[in-house]
Amino acid sequence: MLFQITVDSLETMQNSGAGEISLKWWEMALKGGWIMLPILALSVVAIFIFIDRYMAILRAQKVDQNFMHRIKEYIHEGRIDSALSLCRSTDNPVSKMIEKGIMRIGHPINDVTTAIENVGKLEVYKLEKNLPTLATVSGAAPMIGFLGTVIGMIKAFYDMSQVAGGNVNIQLLSDGIYTAMVTTVAGLMVGIVAYLAYNMLTAKVEKIVFKLEATTTEFMDLLNEPVK
């Protein structure tokens, strides 16, 4: 019955030339009703987190290729203060780890390793800040959209049940159907974009973690080199 109503309405639109009418995105969003508000809020949160974390990760990725080479030279020459100054003038996770390691020179190797690893974990934690929230958005947005679908279909069937004599028309059901379809699309769009953003940022953080581990190994090898 509902399918027949939709077909008849489409034929009427084509015959009357109403097919040229276009629905603006803003008007379509309003058709989704109040359920669009939490979806909109989640989209704003996702955009903010993505921009904030992306910029932080870009800053963390900027490492001077000659940084470790200069650190090696300073340590070999016994210029510990110069090595510390270089680390403090370079703002990235690698320099902070190496700075902590240099400050522990003279202590047992295990203490140096532990100190560097603790700083590395702290820096990774800073980079991953709010990423779990982004993952939550990617799952919550579609669920809220599906909630809007259920609410819309309930409203549509309720409106149908209130019509006497079974004379149902598409205009009577349009509000419920719009709510059902628009909220589903909006929730899926926000969820998909947030999911892709989360995976992209996570992959970038993993690359930085690999770089930190490689730098830690390189620095420990430097400390373990035999004295010439």
C-alpha atoms as one frame of an Amber mdcrd trajectory, in Angstrom:
protein
   0.000   0.000   0.000   2.747   2.431   0.965   4.710   1.469  -2.148   1.672
   2.196  -4.342   1.227   5.586  -2.704   4.874   6.453  -3.443   4.589   5.358
  -7.075   1.412   7.370  -7.602   3.019  10.436  -6.074   6.079  10.130  -8.332
   3.881   9.825 -11.392   1.948  12.903 -10.320   5.199  14.854  -9.919   6.414
  13.847 -13.360   3.122  14.701 -15.040   2.879  18.101 -13.356   6.516  19.036
 -13.948   7.213  19.085 -10.213  10.328  16.988 -10.765  12.260  20.194 -11.269
  11.769  21.152  -7.627  15.011  20.842  -5.684  15.325  20.297  -1.933  18.130
  22.183  -0.236  20.434  20.393   2.193  19.432  22.668   5.047  15.743  22.052
   4.436  16.381  18.316   4.260  18.267  18.413   7.557  15.334  20.150   9.211
  13.103  17.318   8.073  15.131  15.023  10.329  13.689  16.672  13.428  15.305
  17.017  16.836  17.332  13.826  16.395  19.580  15.797  14.036  20.856  17.934
  16.927  22.946  15.215  18.635  24.212  14.078  15.230  25.261  17.665  14.470
  26.963  17.915  17.875  28.896  14.688  17.212  30.011  15.989  13.813  31.382
  19.173  15.417  33.223  17.119  18.051  34.689  14.849  15.362  35.898  17.775
  13.256  37.488  19.501  16.252  39.292  16.360  17.411  40.524  15.534  13.923
  41.987  19.005  13.287  43.522  19.207  16.769  45.140  15.745  16.646  46.216
  16.090  13.019  48.111  19.305  13.758  49.680  17.761  16.888  50.815  14.702
  14.929  52.272  16.867  12.172  54.345  18.750  14.747  55.516  15.474  16.271
  56.592  14.156  12.871  58.903  17.100  12.214  62.299  15.705  13.221  65.586
  17.078  11.943  67.402  14.327  10.057  70.706  15.525  11.540  69.387  15.599
  15.114  70.766  12.229  16.231  73.999  12.794  14.309  74.637  15.998  16.245
  73.690  14.287  19.528  76.275  11.575  18.810  78.963  14.168  18.099  78.243
  16.089  21.308  78.284  12.945  23.452  81.491  11.638  21.852  83.112  15.006
  22.503  81.812  15.070  26.087  79.689  18.173  25.409  76.688  17.055  27.441
  75.432  20.604  27.999  75.375  21.242  24.248  73.429  18.019  23.700  70.894
  19.042  26.339  70.575  22.526  24.807  69.899  20.986  21.399  67.176  18.764
  22.849  65.522  21.617  24.693  65.508  23.813  21.590  63.769  21.061  19.597
  60.118  20.548  20.463  59.102  16.995  19.533  58.744  13.602  21.292  62.127
  12.364  20.058  64.051  15.287  21.551  62.221  14.944  24.885  63.100  11.259
  25.108  66.738  11.869  24.261  66.898  14.741  26.737  65.720  12.447  29.518
  68.242   9.815  28.461  71.118  12.318  28.468  70.111  13.502  31.929  70.404
   9.890  33.127  73.886   9.329  31.723  76.052   7.822  34.459  73.190   5.791
  35.910  72.731   2.073  35.218  71.669   1.290  31.653  68.358  -0.172  32.833
  67.521   3.102  34.591  68.305   5.067  31.448  66.130   2.771  29.338  63.239
   2.960  31.782  63.404   6.754  31.946  63.362   7.045  28.139  60.474   4.580
  27.803  58.418   6.436  30.405  58.834   9.706  28.533  57.979   7.949  25.284
  54.765   6.524  26.751  53.793   9.958  28.024  54.379  11.529  24.606  52.353
   8.827  22.849  49.559   9.324  25.368  49.526  13.040  24.497  49.300  12.240
  20.789  46.426   9.798  21.358  44.467  12.322  23.413  40.751  12.285  22.447
  41.214   9.551  19.833  38.969   7.206  21.870  36.315   9.921  21.766  36.627
  10.049  17.979  36.180   6.276  17.863  33.081   6.626  20.041  31.645   9.204
  17.632  32.178   6.823  14.714  30.020   4.230  16.472  27.484   6.479  18.193
  26.490   8.612  15.197  25.062   5.724  13.113  23.260   4.359  16.180  21.603
   7.719  16.793  20.695   7.816  13.108  19.063   4.401  13.394  17.207   5.644
  16.458  15.826   8.430  14.282  14.805   5.808  11.730  12.806   3.892  14.313
  11.205   7.081  15.639  10.302   8.164  12.112   8.744   4.838  11.188   6.780
   4.753  14.443   5.442   8.210  13.653   4.549   7.174  10.100   2.647   4.076
  11.229   0.956   6.028  13.992  -0.259   8.586  11.469  -1.534   5.752   9.290
  -3.454   4.270  12.206  -5.205   7.573  12.868  -6.692   7.876   9.370 -10.285
   6.773   9.154 -11.355   4.647   6.198  -7.792   3.828   5.131  -7.485   6.918
   2.890  -3.753   7.365   3.449  -1.782   9.868   1.347   1.939  10.461   1.095
   1.743  13.949   2.619   0.383  12.458   5.818   3.344  10.075   6.069   6.047
  12.425   4.809   7.175  13.735   8.204   7.794  10.276   9.618   9.488   9.025
   6.451  11.698  12.118   6.239  12.772  11.646   9.856  13.569   7.995   9.210
  15.599   8.496   6.046  17.368  11.798   6.790  18.593  10.768  10.249  19.907
   7.476   8.897  21.876   9.206   6.153  23.214  11.888   8.504  24.258   9.363
  11.148  26.000   7.137   8.616  27.830  10.080   7.023  29.168  11.325  10.366
  30.035   7.799  11.474  31.893   6.885   8.281  33.919  10.108   8.220  34.792
   9.787  11.928  35.796   6.150  11.449  38.108   6.994   8.527  39.591   9.929
  10.454  40.226   7.748  13.506  42.013   5.061  11.506  44.111   7.606   9.642
  45.242   9.307  12.865  45.906   5.962  14.537  48.114   4.888  11.639  50.098
   8.120  11.895  50.565   7.664  15.648  51.826   4.108  15.068  54.462   5.451
  12.680  55.614   7.902  15.330  55.762   5.088  17.912  57.973   3.089  15.554
  60.221   6.137  15.124  60.474   6.585  18.892  61.414   2.947  19.380  64.061
   3.152  16.656  65.503   6.332  18.193  65.591   4.741  21.660  67.533   1.783
  20.283  69.936   4.093  18.473  70.564   6.147  21.607  71.114   3.066  23.790
  73.573   1.700  21.213  75.391   5.024  21.442  75.723   4.692  25.220  76.900
   1.115  24.914  79.655   1.939  22.389  83.106   1.119  23.725  85.161   4.097
  24.839  87.903   4.869  22.321
